[in-house]
Amino acid sequence: MRQLVSTGSAWERHVGYSRAVRVGDTIHVAGTTAVRDGAVVGVGDAYLQTKAVLEIIAAALAELGASPVDVVRTRIFVTDITRWEEIGRAHGEVFGAARPAATMVQVSALIDPALLVEIEADAVVGQAGS
């Protein structure tokens, strides 16, 4: 069975993707940025943007019966790798217990110049602590 989560973002409709997809016990969360109600949250603050991104991801996971402890992989795209400590601190606050495999890479730009970070996440439901 395939379950989809949408945040209602115009980008989701325009590009044709879901915020998250669950098939069986596996959940894939699309690249997520700090955008709420069409506005960038935490402009100029990499830590606050990362916290907002992770809150959106956690909400999508919850809608599909999972939580951050079920996350096994994250991919973090940043526009300025020198901000890695701020971004990593927020990531660690959310995923410190799960300690998923993670990658952080610098990219030349995200879809809005005010965005500093975008995160993808993969989860396997029911595997936490196995």
N, C-alpha and C positions, 0 to 999 in steps of 0.2 A: 504494500500500500504506500502511496506517495502522498505526503502531507506538505503543504506549502504555507509559508508565513509571508505576509506582506505588511509593510509599515505604511502603505498608502502613498509612498513617495512618487512624485511625477516621473522620476528617473526609472523606477521599476516598470511603470506602464510603458513609457516611451522606448526603453531599451529592451523590455521583455524578459525580466528576470524576477526572482523572488528574493526576499531578504534571507530566507532560510528554506531548506528542503530536507525533509526526513524520509528516508527509505529504509524500512526495517529498523535496526538499532543505530543507524548512522545518520548524523545530521551534518550538513554543510551550510555554513553561514557565509553569505556573499561579502565581498569587500564592503566594509561599513565605515562611514565617516561621521563626524560630529555635526550632523545636520538635523535640526528639529524644527518642524513647522516651516520649512523652507529657509531657515536661517542657520548660519554656522555658529555653533556654541563654542565659547572659549577662544575667541579670535586672538591670535598671538600667543596663546598659552598651551604648549604641547601637553602638559600634564592634564589640564582640564579637558582638552579635546580627547585625550586618550580615555579618561574616566567616562566621558559622555559616550564614546564609541563602545566601551565595554558594557555600559548600562543598556545600550540598544541591543547588543549581542546577547546579554543575559536575558533580556525580555523575550527575544526571539527563541532562545533555547527553552525558556520556561513554557512558552506557548506550545512547544513540541515535547514537553515532558522531560526536559533535561535541565542541567544547571552548569555553572562554570567547572565544577569538579569532574564533569563528564568530558571536558575538552581534552583532546589528545594532541592537537596541532594548531598553532596560530602562525599566521604570516602577517608581518607588520611592515607596511610601506610608509616611509617617512620622507619628507622633502628636505630635511636637514639632519643628517646623521649625528651632528654634534649635540643634538637634543636627546640622544639615546637614553641618558640617565633619567630624565623626567618621564619619558615614555615607558621605560623599563620599570620604573618605580610604580607607576599606575598598573602596569601589566602584572607585576608581582603581587600587588595588593589584592588583585582579583584571582589570579591563578597560582599563587604561591603554594597552596595545598596540592593542587593537581599537577603542577610542574609539567605542562605539556611541552612537546617538542616545539621549538619556536625559531623563527627566522625574522631578522629585521634588516631591511635593505633600503637604501636611499634611491628615490626615483626623482626624475626631473620636475615632475608636476603632478598634481591631482586635479580633479575635475573643476575645482574652484580654487583660485589662488590663496584664499584665506585658510584652506585646509592644510594641516600639517601632518596628519596621520590617517591611514586607512588600514583596517585590520580584517582578515578573513579568519574563520575558525572552523575546525572540524571536531565533532564529538561522537563518542560511542556511548550510547545510553546503557546504564547498568554495569559499566566496567570499572567505575571508580573504586579504587582500593583493591582491585583484583591482583 
